[in-house]
Amino acid sequence: MYFALLGITALLILHYSRATSPYLDQNPALQEYQDEASIFPLKETWYMAYRNFESDPVFGGNAKCVRFKSNGPGADGAYPAVFQYAPNFSADATITPSLSPGYTIKNVLNFQAQGQAVSVQGISAYTNVEKCAVFRLPYAGEGKCALLVPESKLDSIETCCNFIFDLLCGNNSRFNISDSTCE
């Protein structure tokens, strides 16, 4: 009896002490809502509508109208794209969907500028190919997120997308990056 109680206690301690993600959305049980591969091949331009931080260290600092679009057919799971932002910046890149540990669907996008050896990641917190994608952006810092929308939704961001962003990323700060003037 003593050994059984000791064994159960040890199992409970192990179960509750193992490291977990600090984010509710980084959970393989939610992966059906985080399928980044479903966006590809890109059918329209995607815009960063807003984010919860002011300056993006990778995608244009404080630039407006940050967007990406297809630059040809994909091959071997990688998709050529063009990244653009106001006023006149444009760069060729490759976007490669990949898996987080424990996932069976591709919930991570790796962005790599042409000619660069380093890539940055965007991790899906939520993706609906017809409405929006909420991304965690670890390269920008802890808790940093952005809401991306297809061009067809830039003027009318779905309420559910705003809600999911606020719920998962906080609603204290929202820096608008794109609007109808970007089209």
C-alpha positions in Angstrom: 0.0 0.0 0.0 2.8 2.4 0.9 4.6 1.8 -2.4 1.4 2.3 -4.4 0.8 5.6 -2.7 4.4 6.6 -3.3 4.1 5.6 -7.0 0.9 7.6 -7.5 2.4 10.7 -5.8 5.5 10.4 -8.0 3.4 10.2 -11.2 1.3 13.2 -10.2 4.4 15.2 -9.5 5.9 14.3 -12.9 2.6 15.1 -14.6 2.2 18.6 -13.1 5.8 19.6 -13.2 6.7 18.9 -16.8 7.4 21.9 -19.0 4.5 23.2 -21.1 4.0 26.1 -23.4 3.0 29.4 -21.8 0.4 29.8 -24.6 -3.0 28.1 -24.7 -2.9 27.9 -28.5 0.3 25.9 -28.7 -1.4 22.6 -28.2 -1.6 19.7 -30.7 -5.2 19.1 -29.7 -6.0 22.5 -31.4 -4.1 21.8 -34.6 -7.2 21.6 -36.8 -7.5 25.4 -36.3 -3.8 26.1 -37.1 -3.3 24.5 -40.5 -0.9 26.9 -42.3 -0.4 24.6 -45.3 -4.1 25.2 -46.2 -3.2 28.8 -47.3 -0.8 27.5 -50.0 -0.6 28.0 -52.8 -1.5 31.6 -52.2 -4.6 32.6 -54.0 -4.4 36.3 -53.1 -2.2 38.8 -51.3 -2.1 38.5 -47.5 -1.7 41.7 -45.4 -0.5 42.2 -41.8 -3.6 44.1 -40.6 -2.3 44.8 -37.1 0.1 43.6 -34.4 0.5 44.0 -30.7 3.9 45.7 -30.9 5.0 48.9 -32.6 8.1 48.1 -34.6 8.8 44.8 -36.4 12.5 44.0 -36.5 12.2 41.8 -39.6 9.2 43.1 -41.7 9.8 46.9 -42.1 10.1 48.3 -38.6 7.2 50.8 -38.5 6.3 50.4 -42.2 2.7 50.3 -43.4 1.0 47.9 -45.8 3.2 44.9 -45.0 2.1 42.1 -47.3 3.1 39.0 -49.2 2.0 37.3 -52.3 2.8 34.3 -54.5 5.7 34.6 -56.8 5.3 31.3 -58.7 4.4 27.7 -58.1 5.6 25.9 -55.0 8.1 23.0 -55.2 9.1 20.4 -52.5 6.9 22.1 -49.9 8.4 25.5 -50.3 6.6 28.5 -51.9 8.2 31.5 -53.6 6.8 34.8 -52.4 7.3 38.5 -52.6 7.2 40.6 -49.4 6.3 44.2 -49.8 5.7 47.3 -47.6 5.3 51.0 -48.1 6.6 53.0 -49.6 8.6 51.0 -52.2 10.2 47.9 -50.5 10.0 44.6 -52.2 12.0 41.4 -51.6 11.8 37.8 -52.9 11.5 35.1 -50.3 10.6 31.5 -49.7 7.9 30.4 -47.3 8.1 26.8 -46.0 5.4 25.3 -43.8 6.6 23.0 -41.0 5.5 21.2 -37.9 5.7 22.1 -34.2 6.7 19.2 -31.9 3.7 16.9 -31.4 1.8 18.2 -34.4 0.8 16.3 -37.5 -0.3 19.3 -39.5 2.0 22.2 -40.5 1.3 25.0 -38.1 4.6 27.0 -38.6 5.7 29.2 -41.5 9.4 29.7 -42.0 10.1 32.9 -43.9 13.5 33.1 -45.6 14.6 36.1 -47.7 16.3 35.1 -51.0 20.1 34.9 -50.6 19.9 34.7 -46.8 20.9 31.7 -44.7 18.6 32.6 -41.7 14.9 32.2 -41.6 12.3 33.5 -39.1 9.2 31.7 -37.9 5.5 32.6 -37.6 3.6 30.1 -35.4 -0.1 29.8 -36.0 -2.3 30.5 -33.1 -5.4 30.4 -35.4 -5.8 30.0 -39.2 -8.9 30.2 -41.4 -7.8 30.4 -45.0 -10.9 32.5 -45.9 -10.8 34.9 -43.0 -7.5 35.5 -41.1 -4.5 34.1 -39.4 -3.2 35.0 -35.9 0.5 34.4 -35.7 2.9 34.3 -32.8 6.2 36.0 -33.8 8.9 34.7 -31.6 11.6 36.7 -33.5 9.9 39.9 -32.2 9.9 38.9 -28.6 7.8 37.1 -26.0 4.0 37.3 -26.6 4.3 39.2 -29.9 1.5 38.5 -32.4 0.1 39.8 -35.7 -3.2 39.4 -37.4 -2.9 38.7 -41.1 -5.8 38.8 -43.5 -6.3 38.0 -47.2 -6.7 41.1 -49.4 -10.5 40.4 -49.8 -10.9 40.9 -46.0 -8.8 43.9 -45.5 -11.8 46.3 -45.4 -14.0 43.9 -43.3 -12.0 41.9 -40.7 -14.2 39.3 -39.2 -15.3 39.8 -35.6 -14.1 36.3 -34.7 -10.6 37.2 -35.9 -10.5 40.3 -33.7 -11.8 38.2 -30.8 -9.3 35.4 -31.2 -6.4 37.9 -31.5 -7.6 39.8 -28.3 -8.1 36.5 -26.4 -4.7 35.0 -27.3 -2.5 38.0 -27.7 -4.1 40.6 -25.4 -6.1 43.7 -26.2 -3.9 46.3 -24.6 -2.1 47.4 -27.7 -3.0 47.2 -31.4 -0.8 48.9 -34.0 -2.6 49.1 -37.3 -0.3 48.2 -40.2 -2.7 48.0 -43.2 -6.0 49.3 -44.2 -8.0 50.0 -47.4 -5.5 52.6 -48.5 -3.0 49.8 -49.0 -4.9 48.0 -51.8 
